Amino acid sequence: MTTRDKAKWLRFLILILGGGTIYKLANLKDAFYIPMQEFMGLTHTEIGLLLSANAIIATALFVVGGMLADRYDTRKLIPLGLLGTGGLGLYLATFPPFSNLLIVFSLLAVCADCLFWPSLLKAIRNLGDDQEQGRLFGLLEGGRGVVDTLVAFSALGVFVAMGSGETGLKSAILFYSVIDILAGTLTWFLLKGGTTSTTVQAKNGLSNLMQAIKVPGIWLVSLNVFMVYIVYCGLTYFIPYLKDMYQLPVALVGAYGIINQYCLKILGGPAGGFIADKQFKSTSRYLKWAFLALLPLMGVIMLIPKSPSYIYAGMAATLSFALIVFSMRGVFWAPMGEVGIPQHITGSAFGIGCLIGYAPGMFAYVIYGAILDHFPGEQGYNYVFSLMSLLAVVGFLVSSLLYQAVRKNARDTAGADVAHA
C-alpha cells in the first residue's frame, strides 16, 4: 500500500469516527425509547415531534450546509459540528422541559446536518473515483455501524450500571456528550494536516448550487433517497412493537434497539456496497430490487402470531427487514456518481439531495407515532407496517426510473467519448 493510499484510508477512518458519534443524541430513542417515555415523561407523539423538529431544521439547512462545504474547508466544519453537538448534550442531560427540548433538538440539527453531514459526504466522495463510490459509501455505513454499536452498547452499560432509572438515563446522555467532544477534538487535530483530493473550481457557493440544480439526475437520486429514508424511519417502531406484542423485557428492548439501528449497519452497509458494485454493477439497479424484497418480509412480520413464545421469530423477521433497509442506506448516495455530478459541485449536490432525501424525518415519525397513539395495540402496528409496505412499492417505481436515467447517462457518456476519440 502506497503512502497516498495509507493517508486516504486513515482519513476515511477519521471520518467514520465522527460519522458514528454525532447522531447519538438526536437519535437517543434508538437505545432509550422506553426510558425517554418513563423518565422524561414523553409520549409517542412528543418523541415524534422532537424528531420532526430536528428534521425540519435539518432539511431547511441542508442546502446551506452543502454551500458551506463547497466554500469552506471541510476539515474545520466537521470537528465544529461534533463539538457543538457535545455541548448541547451537556444541557440535554438536565432533562429540560419539552419546549426547551424542541430547541435542543433543533440546534442538534444545525450542528450535525448543516455543519457536519454535507461536509462528510463531500469528503467521502472525494476519496475515490466513480467506480469506488458504492464501496466507499457502503464501508462508511458499515464503519459507522461499528462505532455506533460500540458507543451505544457502552451507553447502555452506563445506563444499567447507574440503576436503569432517571440517573442512568442522564448518565448515558452525558456519556454520549463527552464522546462527541472527544471525537470533535480528535478530528480537529487529525484532519488538520490532511490535503484535499480535489481542486475547487469555484468559491461561489450560490453559483455551484445553481449549477447543481440544473443536473436532472439529482432529482431522481434525491427522491430515491426520500423513499428509502421514509421506510427506514419505520424501523424505530419495531422496538415498542416487540415490547407491546411479545412482552420483550425493557433491558432487552434497549439491546434490540441498538442491534436494529446500529449493528445492522456493520453488515448492511458494506454488503449493499459490494453487492451493488460487484453483482448488480449499479447501485440504482440494486436499490430497485431491494425495495421489492422488503414486501414478502413485511408480510411475514405481520403474520407471525403475537405471543411471547414467538418472540425470536418476531425478532428475526424484523431484523431481516432492517438489514435490507440498511444495505439500501449504505449505497443510496452512490448514484450521485452514476448520474454525472461534477466533483466541484459535490457539496451543493449533496445539500439538495439531503434537503429532499431526508425530508421524511420532518413528518414520518409524527405520522407513525400518531397512528400508534390513536390506534393502540396490534391494529396500530398493522396500519404502520401496511403503510411502510405501500411506500416500498412506490420506492421500487422510483428506483426503476432512476436506473433508466443512469443507463441513459452511461449511453450518452459513451457516445461523447466515441465522438471525441
C-alpha positions as CSV (number, residue, x, y, z in Angstrom):
1,M,0.0,0.0,0.0
2,T,1.4,3.4,-1.0
3,T,1.8,6.3,1.3
4,R,-1.0,8.0,-0.6
5,D,-3.3,5.0,0.0
6,K,-2.4,4.9,3.7
7,A,-3.3,8.6,4.0
8,K,-6.6,8.0,2.2
9,W,-7.7,5.2,4.5
10,L,-6.5,7.0,7.6
11,R,-8.7,10.0,6.6
12,F,-11.5,7.6,5.9
13,L,-11.3,6.1,9.4
14,I,-11.2,9.5,11.0
15,L,-14.4,10.5,9.1
16,I,-16.1,7.3,10.2
17,L,-15.3,8.2,13.8
18,G,-17.1,11.4,13.5
19,G,-20.0,9.9,11.5
20,G,-20.5,7.2,14.0
21,T,-20.8,9.5,17.1
22,I,-22.6,12.7,16.0
23,Y,-26.1,11.4,15.8
24,K,-26.3,9.6,19.1
25,L,-28.0,12.5,20.9
26,A,-30.5,13.4,18.2
27,N,-31.4,9.6,18.0
28,L,-31.5,9.0,21.7
29,K,-34.7,7.0,21.0
30,D,-32.7,4.2,19.3
31,A,-31.5,2.7,22.6
32,F,-33.6,4.6,25.1
33,Y,-37.1,4.9,23.6
34,I,-38.9,3.4,26.6
35,P,-36.7,5.2,29.2
36,M,-37.4,8.5,27.4
37,Q,-41.1,7.8,27.9
38,E,-40.8,6.8,31.5
39,F,-38.2,9.3,32.9
40,M,-38.6,12.3,30.6
41,G,-42.4,11.9,30.5
42,L,-42.7,11.8,26.7
43,T,-45.5,10.2,24.7
44,H,-45.1,8.6,21.2
45,T,-46.3,11.8,19.7
46,E,-44.0,14.0,21.7
47,I,-41.0,11.9,20.8
48,G,-42.2,12.2,17.2
49,L,-42.4,16.0,17.5
50,L,-38.8,16.2,18.8
51,L,-37.6,14.1,15.9
52,S,-39.7,16.2,13.5
53,A,-38.3,19.5,14.9
54,N,-34.8,18.1,14.4
55,A,-35.6,17.1,10.8
56,I,-37.4,20.3,9.9
57,I,-34.3,22.4,10.8
58,A,-32.0,19.9,9.2
59,T,-34.0,19.9,6.0
60,A,-34.1,23.7,5.9
61,L,-30.3,23.9,6.4
62,F,-29.0,21.0,4.2
63,V,-28.6,23.2,1.2
64,V,-26.8,25.9,3.3
65,G,-24.6,23.1,4.6
66,G,-23.8,22.0,1.1
67,M,-22.9,25.5,0.1
68,L,-20.7,25.8,3.2
69,A,-19.0,22.5,2.3
70,D,-18.1,23.8,-1.2
71,R,-16.9,27.2,0.1
72,Y,-15.1,26.4,3.3
73,D,-12.6,23.8,4.4
74,T,-14.5,20.6,5.4
75,R,-11.6,19.8,7.8
76,K,-12.9,22.7,10.0
77,L,-16.6,22.2,9.6
78,I,-16.5,18.5,10.6
79,P,-15.0,18.9,14.1
80,L,-17.0,22.1,14.7
81,G,-20.2,20.2,14.3
82,L,-19.1,17.5,16.7
83,L,-18.0,19.9,19.4
84,G,-21.3,21.8,19.2
85,T,-23.3,18.6,19.4
86,G,-21.4,17.6,22.6
87,G,-22.0,20.9,24.2
88,L,-25.8,20.6,23.6
89,G,-25.8,17.2,25.1
90,L,-24.5,18.5,28.4
91,Y,-27.7,20.6,28.6
92,L,-29.9,17.8,27.4
93,A,-28.8,15.7,30.4
94,T,-30.5,18.2,32.7
95,F,-33.9,17.0,31.4
96,P,-35.2,20.4,30.4
97,P,-38.9,21.0,29.8
98,F,-40.5,19.9,26.5
99,S,-40.4,23.4,25.0
100,N,-36.6,23.6,25.6
101,L,-36.2,20.0,24.3
102,L,-37.6,21.2,21.0
103,I,-34.9,24.0,20.9
104,V,-32.1,21.5,21.8
105,F,-33.2,19.0,19.1
106,S,-33.4,21.9,16.6
107,L,-29.9,23.0,17.4
108,L,-28.6,19.5,17.2
109,A,-29.7,19.6,13.6
110,V,-27.7,22.8,13.0
111,C,-24.5,21.1,14.2
112,A,-25.0,17.6,12.7
113,D,-26.9,18.2,9.5
114,C,-25.8,21.7,8.4
115,L,-22.1,21.9,9.6
116,F,-21.2,18.2,9.6
117,W,-23.1,15.9,7.2
118,P,-22.8,17.6,3.8
119,S,-19.1,18.1,4.6
120,L,-18.7,14.4,5.5
121,L,-20.4,13.3,2.3
122,K,-18.3,15.6,0.1
123,A,-15.1,14.4,1.9
124,I,-16.1,10.7,1.3
125,R,-16.9,11.2,-2.4
126,N,-13.6,13.0,-3.0
127,L,-11.7,10.0,-1.6
128,G,-12.3,7.8,-4.7
129,D,-13.4,7.7,-8.3
130,D,-16.9,6.9,-9.6
131,Q,-16.1,3.1,-9.7
132,E,-15.4,3.1,-5.9
133,Q,-18.5,5.1,-4.7
134,G,-20.6,2.1,-3.8
135,R,-17.8,0.5,-1.8
136,L,-16.8,3.8,-0.1
137,F,-20.3,4.7,1.0
138,G,-21.1,1.1,1.9
139,L,-17.9,1.0,4.1
140,L,-18.8,4.4,5.6
141,E,-22.2,3.0,6.7
142,G,-20.6,-0.2,8.0
143,G,-17.8,1.6,9.8
144,R,-20.4,4.0,11.3
145,G,-22.2,0.9,12.4
146,V,-19.1,-0.4,14.3
147,V,-18.7,2.9,16.1
148,D,-22.4,3.3,16.6
149,T,-22.6,-0.2,18.2
150,L,-19.6,0.2,20.5
151,V,-20.7,3.7,21.7
152,A,-24.4,2.7,22.1
153,F,-23.7,-0.5,24.0
154,S,-21.3,1.4,26.2
155,A,-24.0,4.0,26.9
156,L,-26.5,1.2,27.7
157,G,-23.9,-0.3,30.0
158,V,-23.7,3.1,31.8
159,F,-27.5,3.2,32.0
160,V,-27.7,-0.2,33.6
161,A,-24.7,0.4,35.9
162,M,-26.3,3.6,37.2
163,G,-29.5,1.8,38.1
164,S,-31.5,1.7,34.9
165,G,-33.5,4.7,36.1
166,E,-33.5,8.5,35.7
167,T,-29.9,8.8,36.9
168,G,-28.9,6.1,34.5
169,L,-30.5,7.9,31.5
170,K,-28.8,11.2,32.5
171,S,-25.5,9.4,32.8
172,A,-25.9,7.8,29.3
173,I,-26.7,11.2,27.8
174,L,-23.6,12.7,29.5
175,F,-21.5,9.8,28.1
176,Y,-22.7,10.5,24.6
177,S,-21.9,14.2,25.0
178,V,-18.3,13.5,26.2
179,I,-17.7,11.1,23.3
180,D,-18.8,13.8,20.8
181,I,-16.5,16.3,22.4
182,L,-13.6,13.9,22.3
183,A,-14.3,13.0,18.7
184,G,-14.5,16.6,17.7
185,T,-11.2,17.3,19.4
186,L,-9.5,14.3,17.6
187,T,-10.9,15.2,14.2
188,W,-9.8,18.8,14.6
189,F,-6.2,17.8,15.1
190,L,-6.0,14.7,12.9
191,L,-7.8,16.1,9.9
192,K,-6.0,19.4,10.1
193,G,-2.8,18.2,8.4
194,G,-4.6,16.5,5.5
195,T,-4.9,17.6,2.0
196,T,-8.0,17.9,-0.1
197,S,-8.2,15.5,-3.0
198,T,-10.0,17.7,-5.5
199,T,-9.4,21.1,-7.0
200,V,-12.2,23.5,-6.2
201,Q,-13.2,25.3,-9.4
202,A,-15.4,27.9,-7.9
203,K,-15.7,29.5,-4.5
204,N,-19.1,31.0,-5.2
205,G,-21.5,28.7,-3.3
206,L,-24.6,30.1,-5.0
207,S,-23.1,29.5,-8.4
208,N,-22.4,25.9,-7.5
209,L,-25.9,25.5,-6.2
210,M,-27.5,26.8,-9.4
211,Q,-25.3,24.5,-11.5
212,A,-26.3,21.5,-9.4
213,I,-30.0,22.3,-9.7
214,K,-29.7,22.1,-13.5
215,V,-28.4,18.4,-13.4
216,P,-31.6,16.4,-14.0
217,G,-30.4,13.2,-12.4
218,I,-30.0,14.8,-8.9
219,W,-33.8,15.0,-8.5
220,L,-34.3,11.3,-9.1
221,V,-31.4,10.4,-6.7
222,S,-32.9,12.7,-4.1
223,L,-36.4,11.2,-4.5
224,N,-34.9,7.7,-4.3
225,V,-33.2,8.6,-1.0
226,F,-36.6,10.0,0.2
227,M,-38.3,6.6,-0.4
228,V,-35.5,4.6,1.4
229,Y,-35.5,7.0,4.3
230,I,-39.2,7.1,4.9
231,V,-39.2,3.3,5.2
232,Y,-36.1,3.5,7.4
233,C,-38.0,5.8,9.8
234,G,-40.5,3.0,10.4
235,L,-37.7,0.7,11.8
236,T,-37.9,2.7,15.1
237,Y,-41.3,1.2,15.8
238,F,-40.1,-2.4,15.7
239,I,-38.7,-1.5,19.2
240,P,-42.1,-0.8,21.0
241,Y,-43.7,-3.4,18.7
242,L,-41.7,-6.2,20.3
243,K,-42.3,-4.9,23.8
244,D,-46.1,-4.5,23.3
245,M,-46.8,-7.6,21.2
246,Y,-44.2,-10.1,22.6
247,Q,-43.5,-8.7,26.1
248,L,-39.8,-8.2,25.4
249,P,-38.1,-7.1,28.7
250,V,-37.1,-3.4,28.9
251,A,-33.4,-4.2,29.2
252,L,-33.6,-6.4,26.1
253,V,-35.6,-3.7,24.3
254,G,-32.6,-1.4,24.6
255,A,-30.2,-4.1,23.3
256,Y,-32.6,-4.9,20.4
257,G,-32.8,-1.2,19.6
258,I,-29.0,-0.9,19.3
259,I,-28.8,-4.1,17.1
260,N,-31.7,-2.8,15.0
261,Q,-30.3,0.7,14.5
262,Y,-26.6,0.2,14.7
263,C,-25.2,-3.3,14.5
264,L,-27.0,-3.9,11.2
265,K,-25.1,-1.0,9.7
266,I,-21.9,-3.2,10.1
267,L,-23.4,-5.9,7.9
268,G,-25.9,-3.9,5.7
269,G,-23.7,-1.0,4.6
270,P,-20.7,-2.9,3.2
271,A,-22.9,-5.7,1.9
272,G,-25.0,-3.3,0.0
273,G,-22.0,-1.6,-1.4
274,F,-20.2,-4.7,-2.6
275,I,-23.3,-6.4,-3.9
276,A,-24.3,-3.2,-5.8
277,D,-20.8,-2.8,-7.3
278,K,-19.9,-6.4,-8.0
279,Q,-23.2,-8.2,-8.7
280,F,-25.6,-5.6,-9.9
281,K,-22.9,-3.3,-11.4
282,S,-25.2,-0.4,-10.5
283,T,-26.4,0.9,-7.1
284,S,-29.6,2.1,-8.6
285,R,-30.4,-1.3,-10.0
286,Y,-29.7,-2.9,-6.6
287,L,-32.0,-0.4,-4.9
288,K,-34.8,-1.3,-7.2
289,W,-34.8,-5.0,-6.4
290,A,-34.1,-4.4,-2.7
291,F,-37.3,-2.4,-2.4
292,L,-39.2,-5.3,-3.8
293,A,-37.6,-7.8,-1.4
294,L,-39.0,-5.9,1.5
295,L,-42.6,-6.8,0.7
296,P,-42.6,-10.5,1.5
297,L,-40.6,-9.9,4.7
298,M,-43.2,-7.4,5.9
299,G,-45.9,-10.0,5.2
300,V,-44.1,-12.5,7.4
301,I,-43.7,-9.9,10.2
302,M,-47.5,-9.2,10.2
303,L,-48.5,-12.9,10.1
304,I,-46.3,-14.2,12.9
305,P,-48.6,-14.9,15.9
306,K,-48.5,-12.3,18.7
307,S,-47.4,-14.5,21.6
308,P,-44.2,-14.5,23.8
309,S,-43.4,-17.9,22.5
310,Y,-42.8,-16.4,19.1
311,I,-40.6,-13.6,20.3
312,Y,-37.5,-15.0,18.5
313,A,-39.4,-15.4,15.2
314,G,-40.6,-11.8,15.5
315,M,-37.0,-10.5,16.3
316,A,-35.6,-12.5,13.3
317,A,-38.1,-11.2,10.9
318,T,-37.9,-7.6,11.9
319,L,-34.1,-7.7,11.9
320,S,-34.0,-9.3,8.4
321,F,-36.2,-6.4,7.2
322,A,-34.0,-3.8,8.8
323,L,-30.9,-5.5,7.4
324,I,-32.1,-5.0,3.8
325,V,-33.0,-1.3,4.6
326,F,-29.6,-0.7,6.0
327,S,-28.0,-2.2,2.9
328,M,-30.0,0.3,0.9
329,R,-29.0,3.2,3.2
330,G,-25.4,2.2,2.7
331,V,-25.5,2.9,-1.1
332,F,-28.3,5.4,-1.7
333,W,-25.9,8.3,-2.2
334,A,-23.7,6.4,-4.6
335,P,-25.8,7.1,-7.7
336,M,-24.6,10.7,-7.5
337,G,-21.6,9.5,-9.5
338,E,-23.8,7.4,-11.9
339,V,-25.9,10.4,-12.9
340,G,-22.8,12.6,-13.7
341,I,-22.4,15.1,-10.8
342,P,-19.2,17.1,-11.3
343,Q,-16.8,16.9,-8.4
344,H,-16.5,20.7,-7.8
345,I,-20.3,21.0,-7.0
346,T,-20.5,17.8,-4.9
347,G,-21.3,19.8,-1.7
348,S,-24.2,21.6,-3.3
349,A,-25.5,18.5,-4.9
350,F,-25.5,16.6,-1.6
351,G,-27.2,19.7,0.0
352,I,-30.0,19.4,-2.5
353,G,-30.1,15.6,-2.1
354,C,-30.3,15.9,1.7
355,L,-33.0,18.6,1.5
356,I,-35.3,16.2,-0.3
357,G,-34.0,12.8,0.7
358,Y,-34.1,13.3,4.5
359,A,-37.4,15.3,4.4
360,P,-39.4,12.3,5.8
361,G,-37.8,13.0,9.1
362,M,-39.9,16.1,9.3
363,F,-43.2,14.2,9.3
364,A,-42.8,10.4,9.2
365,Y,-42.1,9.9,13.0
366,V,-45.1,12.1,13.8
367,I,-47.4,10.2,11.5
368,Y,-46.2,6.8,12.6
369,G,-46.3,7.8,16.3
370,A,-49.8,9.4,16.0
371,I,-51.1,6.3,14.4
372,L,-49.8,4.2,17.3
373,D,-51.3,6.6,19.9
374,H,-54.6,6.8,18.1
375,F,-54.9,3.0,17.4
376,P,-53.3,1.3,20.4
377,G,-52.2,-2.3,20.2
378,E,-51.9,-4.6,17.2
379,Q,-54.2,-2.5,15.0
380,G,-51.9,0.5,15.1
381,Y,-48.8,-1.6,14.2
382,N,-50.7,-3.2,11.3
383,Y,-51.5,0.2,9.9
384,V,-47.9,1.4,10.3
385,F,-46.5,-1.7,8.7
386,S,-49.0,-1.6,5.8
387,L,-48.0,2.0,5.2
388,M,-44.4,1.0,5.1
389,S,-45.2,-1.7,2.5
390,L,-47.0,0.7,0.3
391,L,-44.1,3.1,0.4
392,A,-41.7,0.3,-0.6
393,V,-43.8,-0.2,-3.7
394,V,-43.5,3.5,-4.6
395,G,-39.8,3.2,-3.9
396,F,-39.5,0.3,-6.4
397,L,-41.1,2.5,-9.0
398,V,-38.8,5.5,-8.3
399,S,-35.7,3.3,-8.3
400,S,-36.8,1.9,-11.7
401,L,-36.9,5.4,-13.1
402,L,-33.5,6.2,-11.6
403,Y,-32.0,3.1,-13.1
404,Q,-33.3,4.1,-16.6
405,A,-31.8,7.6,-16.1
406,V,-28.4,6.1,-15.1
407,R,-28.4,3.8,-18.2
408,K,-29.2,6.8,-20.4
409,N,-26.4,8.8,-18.9
410,A,-24.0,5.9,-19.4
411,R,-25.0,5.7,-23.1
412,D,-24.7,9.5,-23.6
413,T,-21.2,9.5,-21.9
414,A,-20.1,6.6,-24.1
415,G,-21.3,8.3,-27.2
416,A,-19.5,11.5,-26.2
417,D,-16.3,9.5,-25.7
418,V,-16.5,7.9,-29.1
419,A,-17.2,11.3,-30.7
420,H,-14.0,12.8,-29.1
421,A,-11.9,9.7,-30.0
